[in-house]
Amino acid sequence: MVRPKKNRLVAFNPEISYFKPRGIPMVDLEEVSLTVDERESIRLSDLLGLSYEEAGQRMGVSRATFGRIIQRARKVIADALINGKAINVDGGNYTIVEDSRIFVCDECKYKWDEPLGTGKPESCPACKSRYFHRVSE
């Protein structure tokens, strides 16, 4: 029995989900599919420059799994660029999350962001108090 795929955490989901070569009508184009989690892997590694370990943590997967996701994403993009195909971004196993978490200190009222995947902070960066809570905005 195959283990079900774990949802990947995606922190960025733009409205744009289709790319095609300029000047070629859609009826003349082949199309390749890039999943939303594959696009997120490209954003984290190639755009933000995160290591596979850091990017995997942000997506909620292991370093090895992240490596497989980005390898497939790069292959799809290379195929589209080299062979003049349209890219449709859709599907995949993912959950949309916030890229960071916001905390507020109960003592000094200082507000700060912690990136997703860094764990719970130990204390307030301003006053070092251990009394703080997470807020949603």
Secondary structure as the mmCIF struct_conf table of DSSP 4:
data_model
#
loop_
_struct_conf.conf_type_id
_struct_conf.id
_struct_conf.beg_label_comp_id
_struct_conf.beg_label_asym_id
_struct_conf.beg_label_seq_id
_struct_conf.end_label_comp_id
_struct_conf.end_label_asym_id
_struct_conf.end_label_seq_id
HELX_LH_PP_P HELX_LH_PP_P1 VAL A 2 ASN A 7
STRN STRN1 ARG A 8 VAL A 10
BEND BEND1 GLU A 15 GLU A 15
STRN STRN2 TYR A 18 PHE A 19
TURN_TY1_P TURN_TY1_P1 ARG A 22 GLY A 23
BEND BEND2 ILE A 24 ILE A 24
HELX_RH_3T_P HELX_RH_3T_P1 MET A 26 ASP A 28
STRN STRN3 GLU A 31 LEU A 34
HELX_RH_AL_P HELX_RH_AL_P1 VAL A 36 ILE A 42
HELX_RH_PI_P HELX_RH_PI_P1 ARG A 43 LEU A 47
BEND BEND3 LEU A 48 LEU A 48
HELX_RH_AL_P HELX_RH_AL_P2 TYR A 52 MET A 59
TURN_TY1_P TURN_TY1_P2 GLY A 60 GLY A 60
BEND BEND4 VAL A 61 VAL A 61
HELX_RH_AL_P HELX_RH_AL_P3 ARG A 63 ASN A 83
TURN_TY1_P TURN_TY1_P3 GLY A 84 GLY A 84
STRN STRN4 ALA A 86 VAL A 89
BEND BEND5 ASN A 93 ASN A 93
STRN STRN5 TYR A 94 ILE A 96
BEND BEND6 ASP A 99 ASP A 99
STRN STRN6 SER A 100 CYS A 105
TURN_TY1_P TURN_TY1_P4 ASP A 106 CYS A 108
STRN STRN7 LYS A 111 PRO A 115
TURN_TY1_P TURN_TY1_P5 LEU A 116 GLY A 117
BEND BEND7 THR A 118 THR A 118
BEND BEND8 GLU A 122 SER A 123
TURN_TY1_P TURN_TY1_P6 PRO A 125 CYS A 127
BEND BEND9 ARG A 130 ARG A 130
STRN STRN8 PHE A 132 VAL A 135
#
